[in-house]
């Protein structure tokens, strides 16, 4: 009987460690938490069923627990990113003329970034857009 409790404790520890490593967004994270808990219950039930001699029920619960564990571990591909910014769009974002020199681009970026930076009350999205526009114009 002590071996059964040791196995159940190991399963509970595995579930807690696995739940502690959940770092995904809220929608996917909820699925992973629920799947981990249900998988832990299925595997614990399988251990109990095997200890009582219920081989068929134990095998079914083992398969269900392993399937939930593997299904919740699969990572989805990130959503497709935004296509690269055109030179005209980058000029419009920074407010510089097409074909502006490096100093004008950097001055416009610096001026806009003082207001758009997240530490100054701006948003990460706007700051990253300004950075992308500056990088696009300085690169090509």
C-alpha positions in Angstrom: 0.0 0.0 0.0 2.9 2.4 0.7 4.1 1.9 -2.9 0.7 3.1 -4.2 0.9 6.3 -2.1 4.5 6.9 -3.3 3.3 6.6 -6.9 0.3 8.9 -6.3 2.7 11.4 -4.6 5.0 11.3 -7.6 2.1 11.9 -9.9 1.0 14.9 -7.9 4.5 16.3 -7.8 4.8 15.9 -11.6 1.5 17.8 -12.1 2.7 20.6 -9.8 6.0 20.9 -11.6 4.4 20.9 -15.0 1.8 23.5 -13.9 4.6 25.7 -12.7 6.1 25.7 -16.1 3.0 27.1 -17.9 4.1 30.3 -19.6 1.8 30.6 -22.6 -1.0 33.0 -23.2 -4.3 32.8 -21.3 -6.3 30.9 -23.7 -3.8 28.1 -24.3 -2.7 28.2 -20.7 -6.1 27.3 -19.4 -6.3 24.3 -21.7 -2.9 23.2 -20.5 -3.7 23.6 -16.8 -7.0 21.6 -17.2 -5.3 18.9 -19.3 -2.5 18.5 -16.8 -4.9 18.1 -13.9 -7.2 15.7 -15.7 -4.1 13.7 -16.9 -2.8 13.5 -13.3 -6.2 12.2 -12.2 -6.3 9.7 -15.0 -2.8 8.4 -14.3 -3.5 8.3 -10.5 -6.7 6.3 -11.3 -4.7 4.0 -13.5 -2.2 3.3 -10.6 -5.1 2.5 -8.3 -6.8 0.3 -10.9 -3.6 -1.6 -11.5 -3.1 -2.1 -7.8 -6.6 -3.5 -7.4 -6.2 -5.8 -10.4 -8.3 -3.8 -12.9 -6.0 -4.2 -15.9 -8.5 -3.1 -18.5 -9.6 0.0 -16.6 -6.0 0.8 -15.7 -4.8 0.5 -19.3 -7.7 2.8 -20.5 -6.9 5.4 -17.9 -3.2 5.2 -18.6 -3.8 5.8 -22.3 -6.2 8.7 -21.6 -3.7 10.3 -19.2 -0.8 9.9 -21.6 -2.8 11.3 -24.6 -3.9 14.3 -22.6 -0.3 14.9 -21.5 1.0 14.7 -25.1 -1.9 16.7 -26.6 -1.4 19.6 -24.1 2.4 19.7 -24.8 2.0 20.4 -28.5 2.8 24.0 -29.4 0.8 25.9 -31.9 2.6 27.8 -34.6 2.7 31.5 -33.8 0.3 33.7 -35.8 1.7 34.9 -39.1 3.6 38.1 -38.5 2.9 41.4 -40.2 4.5 41.7 -43.6 7.6 43.8 -43.8 7.0 47.5 -44.0 7.5 49.3 -47.3 9.8 52.3 -47.6 6.9 54.6 -48.3 5.0 53.3 -45.2 8.2 53.7 -43.1 8.5 57.3 -44.2 4.9 58.0 -43.4 5.3 56.5 -39.9 8.3 58.6 -39.1 7.0 61.7 -40.9 10.1 62.1 -43.1 10.4 62.6 -46.9 11.1 59.7 -49.2 14.9 59.5 -49.6 15.7 61.3 -46.3 19.2 61.1 -45.0 20.3 59.1 -41.9 20.4 62.2 -39.6 16.9 63.2 -40.5 15.6 59.6 -40.0 17.3 59.3 -36.6 16.1 62.8 -35.5 12.5 61.9 -36.4 12.7 58.6 -34.7 14.2 60.1 -31.5 11.5 62.9 -31.5 8.7 60.4 -31.8 10.1 57.8 -29.5 10.3 60.3 -26.6 6.5 60.2 -26.7 5.8 56.6 -27.9 8.1 54.7 -25.6 6.3 52.5 -23.1 8.2 54.1 -20.2 6.9 57.5 -21.3 3.3 56.5 -21.5 3.3 55.1 -25.0 2.6 51.5 -26.1 4.9 48.7 -27.0 3.1 48.3 -30.4 3.7 51.9 -31.4 7.3 51.8 -30.2 8.0 48.6 -32.1 6.4 50.1 -35.2 8.7 53.2 -35.0 11.7 50.9 -34.5 10.7 48.9 -37.6 10.3 52.0 -39.7 13.7 53.4 -38.6 15.4 50.0 -39.3 13.7 49.7 -42.7 14.8 53.2 -43.8 18.4 52.9 -42.5 18.8 49.4 -44.0 17.7 50.3 -47.5 
